[in-house]
Amino acid sequence: MTVPRLPLAEALAEGTVVLDGGLSNQLAAQGADLSGDLWSARLLDEAPHQLRTAHRRYVEAGARVLITASYQASYRGFRRHGLDHRAARRLFARSVEIAREAAGQTPVWVAASVGPYGAVLADGSEYRGRYGLSTAELARFHRPRVEALAEAGPDVLALETVPDVREAEALLTAARGLGVPLWLSYTVSGEHTRAGQPLREAFGLVVDEPDVIAVGVNCCTAADAGRAVPLAADLTGLPVVVYPNSGEDYDPALGAWRGPSTYAPELALRWRADGARLIGGCCRVGPARIADLAALLSRAP
């Protein structure tokens, strides 16, 4: 395995770095079984080769940051599936190891995914936030999983798809002092978090957080991402991370995605001009689009 020459923070100071795309859609395309409350995290135990293949597809497409399959992983969730604390801790570590294995000799950075509390509930509440828990309670929930991922030696912890400023506070508290750089990425609607707080408040939270190397948005429409990027850059002075979804809508009654895709790699040129330095895709953005994105960013000055 080859590791990057620079820490990610230094690479972002030099230019733009391409993120991967949606992991679950690539796994589904490979025929992987993602049913159940663990979602892609179940494959850490049952089918790690599927994860390795999916990560590899993004490396081949030009991604240089791989996000691990730990978004929906938790001690609580693994325990429901009969895995004790030691076995669960090992799976957190495996999420990082699998991403590094998939990279082979290609130098990539590995971002250990830390999803919100709502993702662990597997009921869609990560798109609402406001779970009825205090910031301290959320920090106590997140700390053990963040510790386990930090011990695995990722290049960065991705505190991602965060719907609520209060949960962002909890995640930052949980990750503090672990010696691993962080990025914080909100899921948003318009100019607010999913819980309804103004993005100005949300992004301002990281101004005095020395471990945060990037802030931004993910799992939102490309239009919402375009509005958020310049605001995040202006408020914080940090590199912006942006990886929106395809823009399609999921119809739970039909169990299908509907509507047109609004994700276009060409939009990344505007995002980069506005301060984005980590650019990729989220749900339903696959390797083909990441390949187009990587090619475009490498060509354009």
Residue pairs with C-beta under 8 A, 6 or more apart in sequence:
1 100
1 101
1 103
1 104
1 105
2 103
2 104
2 105
2 106
2 107
3 107
4 11
4 64
4 107
4 108
4 109
4 155
5 107
6 14
7 155
7 181
8 17
8 65
8 109
8 155
8 156
8 181
8 213
9 181
9 213
11 17
11 109
12 213
12 214
12 239
12 277
12 278
13 239
15 277
16 272
16 276
16 277
16 278
16 279
16 297
17 64
17 65
17 109
17 277
17 278
17 279
18 62
18 63
18 64
18 65
18 279
18 280
18 290
18 293
18 294
18 297
19 63
19 65
19 67
19 111
19 241
19 243
19 278
19 279
19 280
19 281
19 290
20 55
20 58
20 61
20 63
20 65
20 66
20 67
20 280
20 281
20 290
21 58
21 61
21 63
21 243
21 280
21 281
21 282
21 285
21 286
21 287
21 289
21 290
22 245
22 246
22 281
22 282
22 283
22 284
22 285
22 286
23 40
23 51
23 54
23 55
23 67
23 69
23 71
24 34
24 39
24 40
24 283
25 283
25 284
25 285
25 286
26 54
26 57
26 58
26 286
26 287
27 34
27 40
27 43
27 50
27 51
27 54
28 34
29 286
30 50
30 53
30 54
32 40
32 43
32 47
32 50
32 54
33 42
33 46
33 47
34 40
34 42
34 43
36 42
37 72
37 77
37 80
37 122
38 72
38 73
38 77
38 78
38 81
38 122
39 71
39 72
39 122
40 51
40 69
40 71
40 72
41 69
41 70
41 71
41 72
41 73
41 77
41 91
41 95
42 81
43 50
43 51
43 69
44 51
44 69
44 70
44 73
44 91
44 94
44 95
44 98
45 81
45 83
45 91
48 94
48 98
51 69
51 95
51 98
51 99
51 102
52 98
52 101
52 102
53 102
54 102
55 66
55 98
55 99
55 102
55 103
56 102
56 103
56 104
57 287
58 66
58 287
58 290
59 66
59 102
59 103
59 104
59 106
59 108
60 287
61 287
61 288
61 290
61 291
61 294
62 290
62 291
62 293
62 294
62 295
62 298
63 108
63 280
63 290
63 294
64 106
64 107
64 108
64 109
65 108
65 109
65 110
65 111
65 156
65 278
65 280
66 99
66 102
66 103
66 108
66 109
66 110
66 111
67 99
67 111
67 113
67 158
67 160
68 95
68 96
68 98
68 99
68 110
68 111
68 112
68 113
68 149
68 154
69 95
69 98
69 113
70 92
70 95
70 112
70 113
70 114
70 115
70 145
70 149
71 113
71 114
71 115
71 119
71 160
71 161
72 115
72 119
72 120
72 122
73 88
73 91
73 92
73 95
73 145
74 120
74 141
74 145
75 85
75 88
75 144
75 145
76 120
77 120
77 122
78 87
78 88
78 91
79 88
83 91
88 148
89 148
92 145
92 148
92 149
92 152
93 148
93 151
93 152
95 112
95 113
95 149
95 152
96 110
96 112
96 149
96 152
96 153
96 154
97 152
99 108
99 110
100 108
100 110
103 110
109 155
109 156
110 154
110 155
110 156
111 154
111 155
111 156
111 157
111 158
111 183
112 149
112 150
112 152
112 154
112 156
112 157
112 158
112 180
113 158
113 160
114 142
114 145
114 146
114 149
114 157
114 158
114 159
114 160
114 171
114 175
115 126
115 160
115 161
116 126
116 129
116 161
116 162
116 163
116 164
116 167
116 171
117 125
117 126
117 131
117 133
117 138
117 141
117 142
117 167
118 124
118 125
118 126
118 127
118 128
118 129
118 131
118 163
119 126
119 161
121 131
125 131
126 161
126 163
126 187
126 194
127 163
127 187
127 194
128 163
128 194
128 195
129 163
129 164
129 166
129 167
129 193
129 194
129 195
130 164
130 166
130 195
131 138
131 167
133 141
135 166
135 167
135 169
135 170
135 173
136 170
137 170
138 166
138 167
138 170
138 171
139 169
139 170
139 171
139 173
139 174
141 170
142 170
142 171
142 174
142 175
143 173
143 174
146 157
146 171
146 174
146 175
146 178
147 178
149 157
150 157
150 175
150 178
150 179
150 180
154 180
155 181
156 180
156 181
156 182
156 183
156 213
157 175
157 178
157 180
157 181
157 182
157 183
158 182
158 183
158 185
159 168
159 171
159 172
159 175
159 182
159 183
159 184
159 185
160 183
160 185
160 218
160 219
161 185
161 186
161 187
161 218
161 219
161 282
162 168
162 171
162 184
162 185
162 186
162 187
162 193
163 186
163 187
163 193
163 194
163 195
164 193
164 194
164 195
164 197
165 193
165 195
165 197
165 201
165 202
165 205
166 195
168 184
168 186
168 202
168 205
169 205
171 184
172 182
172 184
172 205
172 206
172 209
172 212
175 182
175 211
176 211
180 211
181 211
181 212
181 213
182 209
182 211
182 212
182 213
183 212
183 213
183 214
183 215
183 216
183 241
183 278
184 205
184 206
184 212
184 214
184 215
184 216
185 215
185 216
185 217
185 218
185 241
185 243
186 193
186 194
186 199
186 202
186 216
186 217
186 218
186 228
187 193
187 194
187 217
187 218
187 219
187 220
188 194
188 199
188 202
188 217
188 220
188 224
188 228
189 220
189 224
190 224
190 227
191 198
191 199
191 227
191 228
191 231
192 198
192 199
193 199
193 202
199 228
199 231
199 232
200 231
200 235
203 215
203 231
203 232
203 235
203 236
204 235
204 236
206 212
206 215
206 236
206 238
207 235
207 236
212 238
213 238
213 239
214 238
214 239
214 240
214 241
214 277
214 278
215 232
215 236
215 238
215 240
215 241
216 228
216 229
216 232
216 240
216 241
216 242
216 276
216 278
217 224
217 225
217 228
217 229
217 232
217 241
217 242
217 244
218 241
218 242
218 243
218 244
218 245
218 282
219 243
219 244
219 245
219 282
219 283
220 228
220 244
220 245
221 244
221 245
221 247
221 262
222 244
222 247
222 262
222 263
222 264
222 267
223 247
223 262
224 244
225 242
225 244
225 267
225 271
226 267
226 270
226 271
226 274
228 242
229 240
229 242
229 271
229 274
229 275
229 276
230 274
230 275
232 238
232 240
232 275
233 240
233 274
233 275
233 276
234 275
239 275
239 276
239 277
239 278
240 271
240 274
240 275
240 276
240 277
240 278
241 276
241 277
241 278
241 279
242 271
242 276
242 278
242 279
242 280
243 278
243 279
243 280
243 281
243 282
243 285
244 263
244 281
244 282
244 285
245 263
245 281
245 282
245 283
245 284
245 285
246 257
246 261
246 262
246 263
246 281
246 283
246 284
246 285
247 259
247 260
247 261
247 262
247 263
248 257
248 258
248 259
248 260
248 261
248 284
249 257
249 258
249 259
250 256
250 257
250 258
251 257
251 258
257 284
261 284
263 281
263 284
263 285
263 289
265 289
265 292
265 293
265 296
266 296
268 276
268 279
268 293
268 296
268 297
269 296
269 297
269 300
271 279
272 279
272 297
279 293
279 297
280 290
280 293
281 289
281 290
281 293
